Amino acid sequence: EMNNQREVKQYYILEDLLNTALKNNQNVYIILPPATNYYKDPLPTSDIIFKDFYEVVSKYPNCKVINLYDSNEFELEDFSDGDHLSSEGKEKLIPIVKKYIESSIEKDKEVCDVK
């Protein structure tokens, strides 16, 4: 299978990690970081980009996804380039991630989408 012109082969690594964590009764939090429209515009929509990823992680109740990819919480000034946060952006990210991890622990959410 091809993903943005590259063959996808790395999911076995993720599944190995999630299986190990599950056997050890541990949760895994995966952050899909925010990106600017300059970065996202030439790409397929996020539901297409992350479709296979969500199919994999949905099999693991110990995996929690914090999806910030399409978040409106971040502005262009929060980035140092198209998909890397600046120092200010990182400072903005920390409390958002903390809030959703705490929320996930309390409510046992599988996906926390920040729009």
LUMTORDO-87603 format. One record per residue (C-alpha): residue number from 1; x, y, z; residue in one letter. Coordinates in pm, whole numbers, plus 50000, padded with zeros to 5 digits. Layout:
N
  pos     xx     yy     zz  code
  NUM      X      Y      Z     a
...
//
This chain:
115
  pos     xx     yy     zz  code
    1  50000  50000  50000     e
    2  50120  50351  49922     m
    3  50082  50652  50146     n
    4  50183  50989  49999     n
    5  50409  50809  49747     q
    6  50573  50586  50011     r
    7  50488  50230  50097     e
    8  50347  50195  50449     v
    9  50533  49926  50642     k
   10  50578  50067  50989     q
   11  50246  49968  51148     y
   12  50392  49641  51275     y
   13  50623  49850  51497     i
   14  50328  50040  51640     l
   15  50131  49718  51694     e
   16  50429  49562  51868     d
   17  50453  49861  52102     l
   18  50078  49860  52172     l
   19  50072  49484  52235     n
   20  50362  49512  52480     t
   21  50192  49800  52661     a
   22  49862  49608  52671     l
   23  50031  49301  52820     k
   24  50183  49528  53086     n
   25  49851  49704  53155     n
   26  49987  50038  53033     q
   27  49819  50311  52830     n
   28  49985  50467  52528     v
   29  49910  50826  52430     y
   30  49980  50923  52070     i
   31  49973  51288  51972     i
   32  49895  51380  51615     l
   33  50055  51725  51617     p
   34  49901  52039  51471     p
   35  50002  52157  51126     a
   36  49948  52474  50927     t
   37  49726  52492  50623     n
   38  50041  52558  50419     y
   39  50155  52210  50516     y
   40  49813  52041  50486     k
   41  49673  52202  50169     d
   42  49869  51990  49918     p
   43  49792  51670  50111     l
   44  49480  51454  50121     p
   45  49233  51527  50403     t
   46  49321  51405  50751     s
   47  49057  51129  50743     d
   48  49239  50981  50444     i
   49  49589  51039  50582     i
   50  49514  50878  50918     f
   51  49266  50610  50805     k
   52  49508  50317  50830     d
   53  49653  50453  51153     f
   54  49308  50467  51317     y
   55  49228  50117  51193     e
   56  49537  49992  51376     v
   57  49498  50184  51702     v
   58  49124  50118  51727     s
   59  49208  49754  51806     k
   60  49386  49859  52127     y
   61  49179  49987  52419     p
   62  49501  50101  52585     n
   63  49580  50343  52302     c
   64  49457  50700  52333     k
   65  49494  50941  52042     v
   66  49514  51315  52095     i
   67  49442  51448  51749     n
   68  49559  51806  51710     l
   69  49627  51786  51336     y
   70  49321  51993  51238     d
   71  49303  52187  51563     s
   72  49191  52550  51553     n
   73  49376  52611  51880     e
   74  49696  52700  51693     f
   75  49768  53001  51476     e
   76  50037  53056  51214     l
   77  50248  53239  51474     e
   78  50263  52919  51681     d
   79  50476  52748  51414     f
   80  50840  52783  51320     s
   81  50758  52625  50983     d
   82  50468  52436  50823     g
   83  50449  52152  51072     d
   84  50687  52231  51360     h
   85  50575  52434  51656     l
   86  50773  52735  51772     s
   87  50867  52779  52139     s
   88  50541  52969  52189     e
   89  50346  52695  52014     g
   90  50507  52430  52233     k
   91  50408  52626  52542     e
   92  50051  52634  52410     k
   93  50059  52259  52335     l
   94  50162  52144  52684     i
   95  49845  52243  52874     p
   96  49624  52114  52591     i
   97  49790  51772  52600     v
   98  49783  51767  52979     k
   99  49411  51850  52983     k
  100  49325  51572  52740     y
  101  49539  51312  52913     i
  102  49370  51396  53242     e
  103  49031  51388  53066     s
  104  49116  51053  52909     s
  105  49212  50908  53244     i
  106  48886  51031  53396     e
  107  48654  50940  53111     k
  108  48858  50668  52941     d
  109  48816  50837  52604     k
  110  48966  50663  52304     e
  111  49005  50972  52089     v
  112  49032  51335  52195     c
  113  48984  51561  51893     d
  114  49067  51926  51945     v
  115  48891  52142  51688     k
//
